[in-house]
Amino acid sequence: MEILLIELLVIQLIATNLFSRFEVETPALKRIGKWVMINGIAVALYYWINEWALIFPIVALIPGTIYHFRWCKKNGIDPLKATPRKKYYSLRGWKWEG
């Protein structure tokens, strides 16, 4: 179980660091809820399939990352930098104050 929890923490740190610029205006509770759900599923899977649950968080991020890159490219947004910012804010329905 300790390895699973360490893996979840590392994945959260990396994903939050890489994608934080895309979640600037997203409410904190929504961001926290997303991670609670991922962690909860992984921990529940651990009791069912033991160490194989370590694969779930990584596999779960793959479709989301693919969708993210496709959505960004389709809408003319850089998928790594979230630029142009004004256009990105507009697409997300956020108020631009820049």
N, C-alpha and C positions, 0 to 999 in steps of 0.2 A: 504494500500500500504506500510506503514511503516513496518509492521510486515513481509511482503514479503521481503523487502529489507534487513531487519535485518537477516532473515533466510538465504537469499542468502549469505550474508557476513559471517555468522557463518559456513555454509557449505563450502564455499571457504577456510576459514581459516583452518578448520579441514582437508579437502581433500588435500590441498596444503601441510600441515604439514605431513600428513601420506604418501603421494605419491611423495614428492619432490625428493627423492633419485632415483626415476625412470625417472625423467625428467631433469636430470643434464645437458645433452647436447642438449636438445630440445630447439630450438630457442624461445626467449621470445615472439615474435609476435605470434607464433603458440599457446603457452600456454595462452596468453592473449586472443587470438581469440576464443579459446575453452570456456573460461569463459564468454566472451561477448555473445557468441551464447546461452549458457545455461541461462544467465541472461535475454537476450532479449526475448527468448521464454517464460520464466516465467512471465516477465512483460506483454507481449502480452496476455498470457493466463489469467492474472489477469483481464484484461479488458473484457474478454469473459466469464470467469467462476468465477470471484471474488476470494474469499478466498480458493477455491479448487485449485487454482494455487500454493498454498503452498506445495502441494503434489508432483508436477512435479519434482523439483530438486532432491528430495530424490529418487523417483521412477526412474529417469533418471540415477542415479548413480549405481543402483543395477545391471543392465546388464553389465555395464562397469567393475564393481568390480568382478563379476562372471567370465567374460572373462579374466580379469587380473590374477586371481588366477589360472584358468585353463591353461592359456598360460605359466605362470611361472612354474607351476608344470610339465607341458609337456616338458619344455625346461631345467629342472633341476635348476631353479632359486628359491631362497627363496622369496615368494611373499610379505613378510613384510620388508626384509632387502636388497633386490636386490643383493644378494651374490650368487655365486662368481662374483665379479665385472667385472673381465676380460671377463668372458663368457657372462655376460649380455651386456657389451659394444659391443662385437663381434656380438651378436644376433641383436642388434639395428643398427649395421653398424657404430658405433662410433669409433673413434681412441682412443686406450688405451695408456695412457702415464704414468701409475702407476708404 
